[in-house]
Amino acid sequence: MLLQDIDRHPEQASARMKLPGTGEMLLRPLRPDDAPMLGRYFLGLSSETVRVYGPHSFDQQTADRLCADLDSAHTLRMLGIGDSEAGAEIIAYFIVHFGVYGSDARRYQERGMPL
């Protein structure tokens, strides 16, 4: 699958994963219709988590913007979705950045390991 196709066909970049115990999670790319669920997830994060991890703000406005401006070929935002009594809910969120940060490139270059 080509990276530029992920936003059009997120199901092709999705997989079910077994969790410890009896649980299961759907791992899939963020979709345009995920804004309400992503906002609830962001607003439910602890202040400690928000303090440590800060790629962006964790509020509904940010969730709305991220879902409206998907560009998974550049930055892939993945969700882990589990089932609860209330229905599907996000239990994991992470970002995959395609490319090399300048600081990483310098660090590897200093070690004689070209990327």
Residue pairs with C-beta under 8 A, 6 or more apart in sequence:
1 9
1 12
1 13
2 73
3 72
3 73
3 76
3 98
4 73
5 12
6 12
6 13
6 29
6 72
6 73
6 76
7 29
7 70
7 71
7 72
7 73
10 28
10 29
10 31
10 72
11 28
13 28
13 29
13 72
13 76
14 26
14 27
14 28
14 29
15 26
15 27
15 28
16 24
16 25
16 26
16 27
17 24
17 25
17 26
17 27
17 80
18 24
19 25
19 82
23 82
24 82
24 83
25 80
25 81
25 82
25 91
25 92
26 80
26 81
26 82
27 78
27 79
27 80
27 81
27 92
28 78
28 79
28 81
29 72
29 76
29 77
29 78
29 79
30 38
30 66
30 67
30 70
30 72
30 77
30 78
30 79
31 67
31 70
32 67
32 68
32 70
33 67
34 63
34 67
34 79
34 90
35 60
35 63
35 64
35 66
35 67
35 68
36 63
37 88
37 89
37 90
38 63
38 66
38 67
38 79
38 90
38 93
39 59
39 60
39 63
39 64
40 89
40 90
41 63
41 89
41 90
41 93
42 58
42 59
42 60
42 62
42 63
43 58
43 59
43 60
45 58
50 58
55 95
56 62
56 66
66 77
70 77
73 98
74 98
75 95
75 96
75 97
75 98
76 95
76 96
76 97
76 98
77 93
77 94
77 95
77 96
78 92
78 93
78 94
78 95
78 96
79 90
79 92
79 93
80 90
80 91
80 92
80 93
81 88
81 89
81 90
81 91
82 88
82 89
82 91
83 89
100 115
104 115
105 115
108 114
108 115
